[in-house]
Amino acid sequence: MSSSESRIKNYKNKGKDVADLRRQRTEVSVELRKAKKDDQLSKRRNLDSEDELSSPQNDKTNQVPIMTITEIVAGVGSNDRDLQFAAVQSTRKMLSRERKPPIDDVINAGLLPRLIEFLACVDRPDLQFEAAWALTNIASGSSTQTRAVVSAGAVGPFIKLLSSNQSNVSEQAVWALGNIAGDGPDLRDHVINQGCLDPLLSLLTPATPVTFLRNITWTLSNLCRNKNPPPPFSAIKQCLPALTMLVHHSDKEVLSDACWALSYLTDGTNDKIQEVIHSGVVPTLISLLQTSEVGILTPALRAIGNIVTGDDAQTQYVIDQGALPYFRTLLVHTKSSVQKEAAWMISNITAGNTNQIQTVIDEGIIPFIIEIIAKGDFKSQKEAVWVITNLTSGGTSEQIAYCIQAGVLGPLCDMLSAKEAKVAIVILEGIMNILTTAEKFGEAENICVMIEECGGLDKIEQLQSHENEQVYNAALRLIEKYFADEEETVGVAPETGEQGNFEFNAAAPNSGFEF
């Protein structure tokens, strides 16, 4: 362990190490994809009537009346290929067009085995296509419905269809496998273990139409999703070259899904983060931080943020690739979710070594963080608070003094009114870090005066009656250690220098608070 790493672990951190301070935030790993992105990413169903154009029988499709379930069962059970086709097409139409598709009715009628059999009808690609489409729609339903398709044995036949010489059939197979893989880690691994990656990746050619490429990329992203457990390491290595290529594509949907896939792969252990770094994709992800397309920016930012949750070397790699200058813009982005993610990433950098903290300071990022604490959306404020507390946990006295000079104490104390206990705990820890460091140079009293003048002492006192025991204890420790004799002390305002800047006692040691 280097001397700087040792100092970070032992100085003010109460036993915490960098891994403790850096946060992968498992609890919010899907938060950004809720609403429309979540609907898109996990499962898709062919609902658009324009999709009829993909059918080799599109000139007849609207002329065929939809059969009843009883008629469909009879049709698929016959030996007449045309009747089988009509029955399967009716099934697909029924599943595609109704607001509440009768998926359970189709499953309960025992149609799944026959639909899967029709996937092997190479002499009738139109029948293959309709059966694949019907099964895709079933697999896009609830988890129970998806698993019914898998239990009936559809995965192997779908993987075989990836190599079909009929592009609409192979595309439908891609779509179906994406629906299945998106259901959860066990089905994702089942699809991978059945051998889907080689034929799927072989579909990525310069001649692949962009609409087809979107589905392939989306399916790849589902094969990279979920982390309990994560995808097999061999699968990660196999997908990375394709994803590295896809993040250079000009299509927004392709680019977005490729970035989401990379964000999933980086949301894990350091060895997986390192594999992504070795792929050479990080500089491209960083360049995407300047895009105006939020659907691309969001997953690119999440992927970069995940990388800096790794070790110091991985964090330093992101810094060395020039990521930090983009954050002055990202921290004032019109989307609060982007501000939040940007602040989260910076908090993981200030959890690093003092050189990394200094890089954040040198880039002029701290004033933006303080502005978020003062005026930002609450979720962004929470992340910004972590930036300061991590900095005060592992930073030098000069770095902590810089934050005070930049005006952090007022906004930080104002945030003590937040109702969320965890926020109060993090802020109280940051204030304790500041006072502990100031005390080493005989400057704790001056900081106490500043805290009192901005209303912080009143808020800390109020927290002594907080229902959360950790909040209560943290507030009590601060009061007892630094404010217990408040009424006996003479409030002496901090000295100012020639330019009016706040300065600590000039008699402090050379390593003390200086500006």
N, C-alpha and C positions, 0 to 999 in steps of 0.2 A: 504494500500500500504506500503511495507517495505521501510526502509530508503534508501536501495540501489536502489530500483525501483524508488523512488522519485528523487534520485540524477540523475539517468539515464534520467529521463524525463525532468529535469530542467537544467542540466549542459551541456551547449554548444549545445544542440540539437534544439534550436529555436522552441520549442513547439512540436517537434516530440516525439512520444512514441515508445516503442519497436515494436508495431504492424506496425508502419510506416516504421521502419528501416528494419524489416524482410520482405522479398519479396517472394510471391508465384509465381511471374512471369507468370501470366495468358497468356501473349502474346506469350510465347514460350512453352506452356505446351505440344504441339504436335511436337515441332521441332525435337526432337530426333528420332521420328518415321517416319520421311519423308523417301522417297526412298522405299526400299524393305519392311521395317517393316510396313509402313503405308499401303502398298498394302495388306500385310498379315492380319493385324489386323482388318481393317474395314469390308471388304467383301472378301469372297473366292468363286471361281467357280470351279466346277469339270471339269478340262480341260485335265487332263492326260489320255491318252488312256488306261493306265493300270488300271484305275478305272473300266474298263469293268469287271474286275475279281470280283468286288463286286456284280454284278448283278446275280440274281438267274437264269437268262436266258443267261449267258455268252457264253454258247456253241452255241447259235443261233444268238447272237447279230450282228455278222459281216456278217450274211447271209441275213439279212433283208434290202432291199433297202430303202433309205430315200424317203419318200413321199413328194409330193408338199404340200403347205399350203392347197390348195383346197381338196386334198385327205385326209389330216389330219383332216380337219373339218368334212368331211363326215364320216371318221372312228370313231372319238370320239363321233359323234352323233348317231352312229348305236347302236343296241342292242346286237351285237356280241362281246363277251368279247375278243376273240382272235384278232378281227379287232381293237377293242379299244386299246388293248395292243400294237399292231403293230403301230398304229397311235401315241400313246403317246411315244413309244420308238423312233420313227422317230423324234418327236418333241424334245425329250431330246438330241438325236444325233446332230440334227441341231443346238441346242443351245450350245452344248458342244464343238463341233469341229471346227466351223467356226471362223476365225479370228475376224470378226465382226458379232457376232450372231444376227439373225433377231428377237431380243426380241420384238421390236415394232410390227413387223408383226404378231407375235403370239398373242400379247395383242389385237391388232386391229381386229384380226380374231375372237375375242370373245371366245378364248379357256380357259381362266382362270377359269370360273365357273365349266366347265367340269373337268379340271385337279384337282380342289379342291374336287369335288365330288368323284373322284377316290381315294382320300386319305382315304376314309371310306370303301373301298372294302376289308374287312378283309378276304374274301374268295379267293382273288387274291393278295397275298402280292407282287408278281412280278409287278402287275399293280400299287399297292400303291408305290412301290419303284421308278418306272420309273416316275410316276406323281410327287412324292416328289422331285426327282432329277431335273426334268424340271422346277418346280416352284422355286427350290433353285437357278438355274441358272438365272432365270428371276429376282429373288430378289437380285441377286448379281450385277445387272446392275446399272443404274443411280438411283438417289433418286426418280424420277418420276416413274420409272419402279418398284422399290421396293414398293412404296406406292400403286401402282396398285394391287399388290399381296395382300397387307394388306386390301385394300378397297374391294377386292373381297371376303374377309372373310377367309383367309388362316390360320391366327394365331391360332384360336381355334382348328381346325383339326390337325395342326402340333403338338400342345401341347398334344393332345390325342395320337398321334403317338409315343411320348416319352415313352409310356408304352407298345409299341408293343413287342410281343414276338419274332419278327424278328429283330435281332440286326442291320442288314443293313438298315432296314426301320427306326428304332429309331435313328440311327446315322445320316441318311439323314435329319430327322426332326431337330436334334440338329444343323446341319449345316445351314439349312434354317432359323431357329430362330436366329442363330448368325448373319446371313446376315441382317436380318430385324432389330435386336436390334442395330447393328452397324451403322444404317443409321442416327441416331440422338436421342436426349433425348426423344422426344415425342413417337417415335416408341419403343424405349427401355422401357419406362414406360408402353406402351400399352402391350408389351409382358409380362412384370412383372405382370401387373394388371389382365391379363388373366389367371394367375396362373401357370406360367411355372417353377418357382423355385423348388417347391417340387418334381415334377417328374424328373426334370433335375438333381437335387442333388442326387436323389435316384439311378441314373445311376453310381454314383461313388462308386464302390465296389472293393475289392482286385482282383476280377476276370476280371475287365474291361480291355480289350486289350489296349495297349498303344496307338495305332493309334486312337481308339475311345476316349481315355482319352484326347488326344490332342485337339480334336474337342470340347469336353465338356469344357475343360479349356479355350479354345479360346472364346467360346460362353459366359462363365462366365465373361471373361474379357470385352466383349462387353456390357454385362449387367451392368458392373461397370463404363463404360466410360461416358464421357461428364459431364459437371458441370453446365450448364445453362439451366435448373436446374440440380442438382446432382440427383443420384438415390434416391428413397425413403429410409429413414433411416432404416425402417424395413427390406428392401431388403439387405442393407449393413450388418446388424446384421445376417441375414440368410446366406449370402455368406461367411462370415469370417471364420467359422469353417472349411469349405471345403478348402478355400484358404490357411489357416494355415497348413492343411494337405498336400496340393499339393506342397507347397514350400520345402517339404522334398523329393520330387520325384527325381529320378535319370535322367529322360528323359529331355534333354535340352529344347525342345519345351514346354513341360508341365511347367517346372520351369520358363521359360521366360514369358509365358502368365500369370502364377499365379502372378509373380512379377509385371507385367504391371497392372494387376487388382488391386493389392495393392497400386500401385503408383497412380491410379485413385482415389481410396477411400481415400487416405491421402491428396489429392489435394483439400482441402476444409476447412470447419470450424473446430474449435478446438474440438467440441464434436465428430466429425467424426474421427479426429486424435486420440482422447482418446479411442474411441471404438476399433480402430486398436491396440493401445497399450494394452488394456485389453485382446485382443485375444491372447497375448503372442507370436506374430509372429515376433516382432522386433529383438530379439536376432538372429533369423535365418536369417533375412534380412541382419543384420550386418555381420554375418559370410560369406555371399555371396559376400561381398565387396572384398574378396581376390581371387575370381574366375578369371580365365584367359578367360572365355567365355564372350565376350563383350555383347552378346545378353541377358545374365543374369545379368551381372554387371550393365548395363545401367539402367534397370527399378528398380533394387534393390537400387541403388544409388539415383535414383529419389524419391523413396518411403521414404528413410531415410531423404533425403533433405527436402521433404515436411513436415515430422514430426517436424523438427527443425524450421519450420516457425510458429509453434504453440506458446504457452506461455512458460515462463521460465521453468516451471516444466516439460513440454513435451520435451523441448530442453535438460534439465538436464538428463532426463531419457535416451536419446540417448547417452549422454556423459558417464553416469554411466554404460551403457552396453558395453562400451569399443570401441566405433566407431572411435574415433580420431586417434589412432595409424595407422589405415589403410590409412590415408590421406597423409602421407608422400610418399606413393607409388602412390596413385591415382593422386596426383598433378604433377607427372612426367610421367603419363601414356602415352603410344604411341598414343592413340587416343585423339585428342584435345577436342572432345566432352566430354570425361570423365574428363579431366582436368577442363573444364568449369563448369561441374556440381559439381565437388568437391569444386572448389573455391566458387561457389554459396552457397553451404551448409555452408562452413566456414564463409561466409559473414553473414549468418543468425545467426551463433553462436556469432560472434563478435558484433552483434546487441543486445546481451543479457546483463546479469549483469557482473560485474567486475570479479567475480569468474570464470564465463564461458570464459571470455576473457583470464584470466590467464591460464586456462587449455589449450587453443590454443597455448599460448606462451610456456608453459611448455612442450608441445608435440613437440616443435621445428618446428612448421608449418609455422611461419612467414617468415623465410628465403626462403621457397619454394614459398610463395605468392609473395615475392619481385622478385624472379627469373622469375616468370610468367609475372609480370608487365614489367620486363626488356626485356624478350625474347620470351614470349609466343604468341600463336595465339591470334588475336585481341579479339575474343569473350571471351576467357579465361582471357585476360588482363582486360576486362571490369568488370568481376566478381571479379578479384583480387583487383581492385581498390576499389570496394565496401567493401571488407574485411578491408582495411586500413581506409577508411572514417568512417565506422561504429565503428571501434576500437577507432579512435580519437574522435568520438562523445560521446562515453559512457565510455571510459577507464580512468583509473587513470593517473596521471601525470607520474608515473613510467612506466606504460605500454606504454604510448605514447613515452616516452624517449627511451624505449627499441627499438621501431620501428625505431627511428632516428638512434640509435646506430647500428642497423642491416643494415642501408644503404638505407632506403626507399625513401629519398628525391630525389635522382638523378633519379631513374626510374620513380617516380611519376611525376616529372617535365617534363621528356622526353615525357610522355604520353599526356602532354598538347598540343602536335602537332596533336593529333587525330582529325579527321574532325567531328566526331559525337559530337553534342552539349552537350548531356546528360553526356557524359564521362567527358568533360571539366568542367561541373558544379559540378559533384561529386568530381573530383580532387581538384578544387578550394575550395570546402567546406572542404575537408580534410586538405588542407594547412592552411586554415583559423582556423580550429580547433587546429592545431599544434601551430600556432602563438598565438592564444588566450590563450592557456594554458601556453606557454613559457612566455608570457607577465606578467602573474601573479607572475612569479619568476624572473622578470627582465632579461629574456634571449631571448626576441624576436629579439634583434639586432643580436645575434649570429646565430639564425636560418635564419634571412634575409641574412646574409653573406653566409651561406651554400647554400641557394636557388640561390643567385646570382652567386656563383662560379660554380654551376652545370648547369647554363644557364636557370634556371627557371624564373628569373626576365624578361629576354628578351621575353620569351614565354607569360608570364602574360601580359606584355605590349602590345604584338601583339593581345592578345585577347580583348583588349579594342576597337578594330575595328571589332570585330566579329559581324556577322549579327544577331545572336541570342541575344535578349535583356537580357535574364537571364545570359548568359555568359559574356556579356559586363558589366553588373552591378556587378557581382561577382568579375570580374577582377579589376574593378574600385575601389571597396571597399578595396580590398587587397592593391592596389597601394596607395590609399589615406591614409590608416591607418598605413601601415607599411613601405612603400617605398618612400613616398612623399619627405622626406628630405634626400634621399639617398646620394645626392652629398655633403651634409653638414656633414655627419657622417664619423667617422673614422672606417674603417673596422677592427674589432678586431676578430681574429680567435678564435674559442672556445678553452678553455683550455683542456689540456690532462692530464690524470693521470699518475701514475708511469708506467703503462703498455701500455701507448699510447692510452687509451680509451678516447672517447669524454665525457666531464663532463660539467655540468652547474655550475653556480656560487655557490661556497661553502656556500655562505651566504643565500641561498634560504631556506625557511621554511622546516621543517622536511618532509612535505608531497610533497615536490617539486621534480624536476628531479634529480635522483640519480642513480648511478650504483654500 
